[in-house]
């Protein structure tokens, strides 16, 4: 099953760069457009895997399959546009975006990105909330698109690295010691139930990663304060595309 993702691995290695500001990654969509045959070959290979086969996979392999499928289909949707959008929300139906379009052939049926995320990934009996830091919606505000495919053998390490990288991004997540509050991405509000159901539980989950979110003693004091208010940063829906002057760099994403 791991060899199934070889084409996706090569595409990611060749098109995903660290952002100049150190916050997440950006994607060279022009490069991917030139290698669209490889991307389509990968999507076709995913579509050939039956629902029965996916259901019989161990949880890490099943998660890796679906995370890779989601990210690859998001990239494909951006590339399918007549012209590169400023935001993925400009694709699909006005006011709705591409989330409910049944464009994906996956697990024996036509489905939407929303169905894959909310009905399959999030409803998996062994769902891991760290997966929210692996799914990428082609937006700057989203957790970084990783420059390698997810695989069963390394999934736990990969997910942990994704969480650490995302929580270190001070444009999205930070501890405000002056106002005594914890400022995090709206992802933690939208999917609070996945982090055990309430804002208090979100704070409890965040305390697992003090070295990323609150490296100083002062920040850690606020993080551990049960009275600290939880606030949310602005979500940037701009396309996570690399600027032309950044494409000469040799360093890829992690």
C-alpha positions in Angstrom: 0.0 0.0 0.0 2.9 2.4 0.7 4.1 2.2 -2.9 0.7 3.5 -3.9 1.8 6.9 -2.7 5.1 7.1 -4.6 3.9 9.5 -7.3 2.4 11.8 -4.7 5.7 11.7 -2.8 7.6 12.8 -5.8 5.2 15.6 -6.6 5.4 16.9 -3.0 9.2 16.7 -2.9 9.4 18.8 -6.1 6.7 21.4 -5.4 6.5 22.2 -1.7 8.8 24.9 -0.2 9.1 26.4 3.3 7.5 29.9 3.3 10.0 32.8 3.5 8.5 33.9 6.9 9.0 30.4 8.3 5.3 29.9 8.8 4.2 26.7 7.0 4.9 25.9 3.4 3.9 27.2 0.0 3.2 25.2 -3.2 4.5 25.7 -6.7 1.3 25.1 -8.5 2.9 25.9 -11.9 5.3 23.0 -11.5 2.4 20.7 -10.6 0.5 21.9 -13.6 3.4 20.8 -15.8 3.3 17.3 -14.2 -0.4 16.9 -14.2 -0.1 13.4 -15.8 1.7 12.1 -12.7 -1.0 13.7 -10.4 -3.8 12.2 -12.4 -2.1 8.8 -12.4 -2.0 9.0 -8.6 -5.6 10.0 -8.3 -6.6 7.1 -10.6 -4.6 4.7 -8.4 -6.4 6.0 -5.3 -9.7 5.6 -7.0 -8.9 2.0 -7.9 -8.7 1.0 -4.2 -12.0 -0.4 -3.0 -13.8 0.6 0.1 -13.4 -3.0 1.4 -9.6 -2.8 1.0 -9.5 0.6 2.8 -11.7 -0.7 5.7 -9.4 -3.7 6.2 -6.3 -1.5 6.6 -4.8 -0.9 10.0 -5.7 2.5 11.4 -2.3 4.2 10.5 -2.5 3.0 6.9 -6.2 4.0 6.6 -5.5 7.5 7.9 -2.4 7.9 5.7 -4.5 6.8 2.6 -7.3 9.3 3.3 -5.0 12.2 4.3 -3.0 11.8 1.1 -6.2 11.5 -0.9 -7.7 14.7 0.6 -4.5 16.8 0.1 -4.0 15.5 -3.5 -7.6 16.1 -4.5 -7.4 19.7 -3.1 -4.3 20.3 -5.2 -6.1 18.8 -8.2 -9.1 21.1 -7.7 -6.9 24.2 -7.7 -5.2 23.0 -10.9 -8.5 22.3 -12.6 -9.5 26.0 -12.4 -9.3 27.9 -15.7 -7.0 30.5 -13.9 -5.3 30.3 -10.6 -7.7 31.5 -7.9 -6.7 34.0 -5.1 -8.5 31.6 -2.7 -9.8 28.1 -3.0 -13.1 29.6 -1.8 -13.5 31.3 -5.2 -13.9 27.9 -6.8 -17.1 25.9 -7.1 -20.5 27.5 -6.3 -20.5 31.1 -5.1 -20.6 31.3 -1.3 -20.1 27.5 -1.0 -16.7 26.8 -2.6 -15.6 23.4 -3.8 -16.2 21.4 -0.7 -19.5 19.8 -1.7 -18.7 19.1 -5.3 -18.7 15.3 -5.9 -15.5 15.2 -8.0 -13.6 12.5 -6.0 -13.7 8.9 -7.1 -12.6 7.2 -3.9 -13.4 4.0 -2.1 -15.8 2.8 -4.8 -18.0 5.9 -5.1 -18.2 9.5 -6.1 -17.8 11.8 -3.1 -17.0 15.4 -2.1 -14.1 16.7 -0.1 -16.5 17.4 2.7 -17.7 13.8 2.7 -14.1 12.5 2.8 -13.2 14.8 5.7 -16.3 14.8 7.8 -17.9 11.4 7.1 -14.8 9.2 6.6 -11.8 10.8 8.3 -13.4 12.5 11.3 -15.8 9.6 11.9 -13.2 6.9 11.9 -13.5 4.9 15.1 -9.9 5.6 16.0 -9.8 9.2 14.8 -6.7 11.2 15.9 -7.3 15.0 16.2 -3.7 15.6 15.1 -5.0 14.8 11.6 -6.4 18.3 11.5 -2.8 19.5 11.3 -2.1 17.2 8.3 -5.1 18.1 6.1 -4.4 21.0 3.9 -7.1 23.1 2.2 -4.7 25.1 -0.1 -4.9 28.1 2.2 -2.2 30.1 4.0 -4.2 29.8 7.2 -4.2 26.0 7.0 -1.6 23.8 8.6 1.3 23.2 6.2 1.2 20.9 3.3 3.9 18.5 4.1 6.6 17.9 1.5 6.3 14.2 1.7 3.4 11.7 1.6 2.0 10.3 4.8 2.7 6.6 5.5 1.6 4.1 8.1 5.1 3.3 9.4 5.9 7.0 10.2 2.4 8.5 10.7 2.7 9.1 14.4 6.0 11.0 14.0 4.7 12.9 11.0 1.5 14.0 12.8 3.5 15.1 15.9 5.8 17.1 13.7 2.8 18.7 12.0 1.4 19.8 15.3 4.7 21.2 16.6 5.2 23.2 13.4 1.7 24.6 13.4 1.7 25.6 17.1 5.1 27.3 16.6 3.5 29.6 13.9 3.0 32.8 15.9 0.8 34.3 13.1 -1.8 31.6 14.0 -1.0 30.4 17.5 0.6 32.2 20.5 0.3 32.9 24.2 -0.5 36.5 24.9 1.1 37.1 28.3 0.1 40.8 28.5 -3.6 40.0 28.2 -3.4 36.6 29.8 -5.0 34.7 26.9 -4.2 31.9 24.5 -4.7 32.8 20.9 -5.1 29.9 18.5 -6.2 29.1 15.0 -10.0 29.0 14.4 -9.5 25.3 13.6 -9.6 24.7 17.4 -13.0 26.4 17.4 -14.5 24.8 14.3 -13.5 21.3 15.5 -13.6 21.8 19.3 -15.6 18.5 19.6 -12.7 16.6 18.1 -10.4 17.9 20.8 -12.8 16.5 23.4 -15.7 18.8 23.0 -15.3 22.2 24.8 -12.9 25.1 24.9 -11.6 23.9 28.3 -10.7 20.6 26.6 -9.0 22.4 23.8 -6.8 24.1 26.4 -6.1 20.7 28.0 -5.0 19.3 24.6 -2.8 22.3 23.8 -0.9 21.8 27.1 0.5 18.6 25.6 2.8 20.8 23.4 4.2 23.5 25.7 7.6 23.6 24.0 5.9 24.6 20.7 3.1 27.0 21.9 4.6 28.4 25.2 8.4 28.0 25.3 9.0 30.7 28.0 8.1 30.3 31.7 5.8 33.3 31.5 4.0 31.9 28.5 3.7 28.5 30.1 2.2 30.0 33.2 -0.6 31.5 31.1 -1.1 28.2 29.2 -1.6 26.3 32.4 -3.9 28.9 34.0 -7.5 27.5 34.0 -8.8 31.1 33.9 -6.8 32.1 30.8 -9.2 33.1 28.0 -9.1 31.3 24.7 -9.2 33.6 21.7 -8.8 33.0 18.0 -6.6 34.4 15.3 -7.7 35.4 11.8 -7.9 32.6 9.3 -6.1 33.5 6.0 -8.0 31.9 3.1 -5.4 33.2 0.5 -4.0 30.5 -1.8 -0.8 28.9 -0.4 1.0 29.5 -3.7 4.7 30.3 -3.8 5.7 33.8 -5.0 7.8 33.6 -8.3 10.9 35.0 -6.6 10.8 32.2 -4.0 10.9 29.3 -6.5 14.7 29.4 -6.9 15.3 28.2 -3.4 16.6 24.7 -3.0 15.1 24.0 0.5 11.9 22.1 0.5 9.3 21.8 3.2 10.1 19.4 6.1 
